[in-house]
Amino acid sequence: MATSTEVLQTRTEDLLIGALLRVPAQTIQRRLIKELNAAGFDELRLPHMAVLQFPGPDGARPGTIAERAGMSKQAINQLLSSLEGYGYLVRSDIPGEGGARVVRSTERGHAAFWKMVDILRDIEEEWRTELGPERFAQLKALLFVVWDSPLAR
């Protein structure tokens, strides 16, 4: 009979890194939307996360937001229009830059951002409890190494 360590080792080896990173990320995004909706940010949907994801849209140009999300400028502009219509952000021209635009969060947009931070802190605390403080710290440290390396470019 296989031990739990052997079973875990086999499962870990069989799963590719993309799935191991994607599934928790998608779970977090779904929870963010569910809890944002419950907190009164009813209009937000999963596609909006492409704009709202860290570091958020405030002060960024639409092209930069599109690049971060790995989406076309046209697709991001549709999401920006949606979020602008719901009152989360505004787009304005940058003076002296030939029609270049910048995105600014509204008061409602800032409120949604800070609610997201609260939700993410709750998720981190749950993960810390589930994994234990040391393993959770290791997880975050390893993910930061990847984030800050050529692997994430």
SULKA-V505818 format. One record per pair of residues at least 6 apart in sequence whose C-alpha atoms are under 8 Angstrom apart, sorted by the first residue. I is the first residue (numbers start at 1). J is the second residue. D is the distance in whole Angstrom. If there is no record, write none. Layout:
i->{I | I}
j->{J | J}
d->{D | D}
This chain:
i->{28 | 29 | 29 | 30 | 32 | 32 | 32 | 33 | 33 | 33 | 35 | 36 | 36 | 36 | 36 | 36 | 37 | 37 | 41 | 43 | 47 | 48 | 48 | 50 | 50 | 51 | 51 | 51 | 51 | 51 | 51 | 51 | 52 | 56 | 57 | 57 | 57 | 57 | 58 | 58 | 58 | 59 | 59 | 59 | 59 | 60 | 60 | 60 | 61 | 61 | 61 | 61 | 62 | 62 | 62 | 62 | 62 | 62 | 63 | 65 | 66 | 66 | 66 | 66 | 80 | 83 | 84 | 84 | 87 | 87 | 87 | 88 | 88 | 88 | 88 | 88 | 88 | 89 | 89 | 89 | 89 | 89 | 89 | 90 | 90 | 90 | 90 | 91 | 91 | 91 | 91 | 92 | 92 | 92 | 92 | 93 | 93 | 93 | 93 | 94 | 94 | 94 | 127 | 128 | 128 | 128 | 146}
j->{123 | 46 | 49 | 46 | 116 | 119 | 120 | 44 | 45 | 46 | 119 | 42 | 44 | 112 | 115 | 116 | 43 | 44 | 112 | 86 | 79 | 79 | 83 | 69 | 76 | 57 | 65 | 66 | 69 | 76 | 79 | 80 | 113 | 113 | 65 | 103 | 104 | 105 | 103 | 104 | 105 | 102 | 103 | 104 | 105 | 102 | 103 | 104 | 100 | 101 | 102 | 103 | 73 | 76 | 77 | 101 | 102 | 103 | 73 | 76 | 72 | 73 | 75 | 76 | 89 | 89 | 90 | 91 | 106 | 108 | 109 | 105 | 106 | 107 | 108 | 109 | 110 | 103 | 104 | 105 | 106 | 108 | 109 | 103 | 104 | 105 | 106 | 101 | 102 | 103 | 104 | 101 | 102 | 103 | 104 | 99 | 100 | 101 | 102 | 100 | 101 | 102 | 136 | 135 | 136 | 137 | 152}
d->{8 | 7 | 7 | 7 | 7 | 7 | 8 | 7 | 6 | 6 | 7 | 7 | 7 | 7 | 7 | 7 | 7 | 7 | 7 | 7 | 8 | 6 | 8 | 5 | 8 | 6 | 6 | 8 | 7 | 7 | 7 | 7 | 8 | 8 | 7 | 6 | 7 | 7 | 6 | 5 | 5 | 6 | 5 | 5 | 8 | 6 | 6 | 8 | 8 | 6 | 5 | 6 | 7 | 7 | 7 | 7 | 7 | 7 | 6 | 7 | 6 | 5 | 8 | 6 | 8 | 6 | 6 | 8 | 7 | 7 | 7 | 6 | 5 | 7 | 5 | 4 | 8 | 7 | 6 | 4 | 5 | 8 | 6 | 6 | 5 | 6 | 7 | 6 | 6 | 5 | 6 | 5 | 6 | 7 | 8 | 6 | 6 | 4 | 6 | 6 | 5 | 6 | 7 | 8 | 5 | 8 | 6}
